[in-house]
Amino acid sequence: MTQRRNSIVAADRQKSKKGLLADWRKVIFVLFLQLGIASSIHAEEQASEYRLKVAFLYNFAAYTTWPDPPDRDLALCIHGEDPFGANLQHLQGKKINEHDILIKHTRNVMDLPDCHIVFITHSAINAVDGIIKHLEGMPILTIADSPGVARQGVVLNMAIKEGKVTFEANIAMAKRNGLNLSSQLLRFASEVYR
């Protein structure tokens, strides 16, 4: 009788372990599912953010005057790892003052003097001081979306506040580089550094 009871208890423990293991598998599955949904939502938010930032890139260029307008294309260089993805396609075929927008991807600072606009990505932002120094005095509009870089010399710096894109402008650096930022653009800046 005790032997039978022991085997029943052992069988119950075995079922409990299997049930507990199955429960843990369900919990882990639900966690992975939630993480996948959360990362998907984050990716959608980021895509939406960079879709807006592409529109700002276009407007920044439209409201900037270069001392010597380009002969043909207006070169927009994305320096570093591209955060825009497919959103840059919205600029394909667009013109600014009758110049086609030509999108280039760069990783080497030596390629930047061939650009009219340089967007410095998060992956390259640690080198911002060297980039600014390398481009100083050249008619190149520098743009970023990293905190504090307008004070370091980036001409236009975007941020997201309360779900909206805002930007700071460093007009002292713009003037030093021979660029003129329209007063229509500057009135929307959250901060202007003179």
C-alpha positions in Angstrom: 0.0 0.0 0.0 2.8 2.5 0.9 4.6 1.5 -2.2 1.5 2.3 -4.3 1.1 5.6 -2.4 4.7 6.5 -3.0 4.4 5.8 -6.7 1.2 8.0 -6.9 3.0 10.8 -5.0 6.0 10.5 -7.4 3.7 10.5 -10.4 1.9 13.6 -9.0 5.3 15.3 -8.5 6.3 14.4 -12.1 3.0 15.9 -13.4 3.6 19.0 -11.2 7.1 19.5 -12.6 5.8 19.1 -16.2 2.9 21.5 -15.5 5.3 24.0 -14.0 7.7 23.7 -16.9 4.8 24.2 -19.3 3.7 27.2 -17.3 7.2 28.7 -17.5 7.3 28.1 -21.3 4.0 30.0 -21.6 5.3 32.9 -19.5 8.5 33.0 -21.5 6.5 32.9 -24.8 4.3 35.8 -23.6 7.4 37.8 -22.6 9.0 37.3 -26.0 5.8 38.2 -27.7 5.5 41.4 -25.6 9.1 42.3 -26.3 8.5 41.8 -30.0 5.5 44.0 -30.0 7.3 46.7 -27.9 10.3 46.7 -30.3 7.9 46.8 -33.2 6.1 49.8 -31.7 9.5 51.4 -31.0 10.6 50.8 -34.6 7.4 52.4 -35.9 7.8 55.4 -33.6 11.4 55.8 -34.8 10.4 55.4 -38.5 7.7 58.1 -37.9 10.3 60.4 -36.2 12.8 60.1 -39.0 10.0 60.6 -41.6 9.4 64.0 -40.0 13.1 64.7 -39.8 13.4 64.1 -43.6 10.8 66.8 -44.1 12.8 69.1 -41.8 16.0 68.4 -43.8 14.2 69.4 -47.0 12.9 72.7 -45.4 16.3 73.5 -43.8 17.9 73.3 -47.3 15.0 75.3 -48.9 15.5 78.1 -46.3 19.3 78.3 -46.6 21.3 80.3 -49.1 24.8 79.3 -50.1 27.3 81.9 -51.2 27.9 80.0 -54.5 24.9 78.0 -55.5 25.7 74.5 -56.8 26.1 74.1 -60.5 23.9 71.0 -60.6 22.9 68.8 -57.7 22.6 69.7 -54.1 24.5 67.0 -52.3 23.0 65.8 -49.0 25.4 63.6 -47.2 24.4 61.2 -44.4 27.6 60.9 -42.4 27.7 57.7 -40.3 25.1 54.9 -39.9 21.9 55.9 -41.7 18.9 56.3 -39.3 16.5 57.4 -42.0 16.2 54.1 -43.9 13.5 54.2 -46.6 12.3 57.6 -45.5 15.1 59.3 -47.6 13.2 58.1 -50.7 10.8 61.0 -50.1 13.5 63.3 -51.2 14.2 61.5 -54.5 13.1 63.6 -57.4 12.6 66.7 -55.2 14.3 70.0 -56.1 15.5 72.9 -54.1 15.8 76.1 -56.1 15.9 74.1 -59.3 18.7 71.8 -58.0 18.1 68.0 -57.7 18.8 66.6 -54.3 21.6 64.0 -54.5 21.8 61.7 -51.4 25.2 60.3 -50.5 26.3 58.2 -47.6 29.7 58.9 -46.1 31.9 57.5 -43.4 35.1 59.3 -44.1 35.5 62.9 -43.0 37.6 63.6 -46.1 34.5 63.1 -48.3 32.5 65.8 -46.6 33.9 68.9 -48.5 32.0 67.5 -51.5 28.7 67.9 -49.7 26.4 70.9 -49.4 24.5 69.5 -46.4 25.9 67.1 -43.9 23.7 65.2 -41.5 25.9 63.9 -38.7 24.3 60.7 -37.3 24.4 59.3 -33.8 27.1 56.8 -34.8 29.4 59.7 -35.9 28.5 62.2 -33.2 31.5 61.4 -31.0 33.6 62.9 -33.7 31.6 66.1 -34.1 34.4 68.5 -32.9 36.7 67.1 -35.6 34.0 67.3 -38.2 33.2 70.9 -37.4 36.9 71.8 -37.4 37.4 70.0 -40.7 34.5 71.9 -42.4 35.0 75.3 -40.7 34.9 78.1 -43.3 33.3 75.9 -45.9 29.8 76.6 -47.2 28.4 73.4 -45.8 25.2 73.2 -43.7 25.7 70.8 -40.8 22.7 69.2 -39.2 22.4 66.7 -36.4 19.8 65.4 -33.9 22.0 65.0 -30.7 21.7 67.0 -27.5 24.1 70.0 -27.2 25.8 69.9 -30.6 24.5 73.2 -31.7 26.6 74.8 -29.0 29.5 72.9 -30.4 29.1 74.3 -33.9 26.5 72.2 -35.7 24.4 74.8 -37.6 21.0 73.1 -37.1 20.2 70.5 -34.4 16.9 68.7 -34.2 15.2 67.3 -31.1 11.9 65.7 -30.3 9.8 67.4 -27.6 6.3 66.3 -26.8 6.1 64.3 -30.0 7.1 67.2 -32.2 10.4 68.0 -34.0 12.1 71.2 -32.7 15.4 72.6 -33.7 18.2 74.9 -32.5 20.2 77.1 -34.8 23.8 78.3 -34.5 23.7 81.3 -36.8 27.2 82.4 -35.7 28.6 79.2 -37.3 26.3 79.5 -40.3 27.7 83.0 -41.0 31.3 81.8 -40.4 30.7 79.2 -43.1 29.1 81.8 -45.5 25.6 80.4 -45.2 22.5 82.5 -44.7 19.6 81.0 -42.8 16.2 82.6 -43.6 14.5 84.6 -40.9 11.4 82.6 -41.7 13.2 79.5 -40.7 14.8 81.0 -37.6 11.5 82.2 -36.1 10.6 78.5 -35.6 13.9 77.7 -33.8 13.6 76.7 -30.1 17.0 78.3 -29.5 19.2 80.5 -31.6 23.0 80.8 -30.8 24.5 84.0 -32.1 
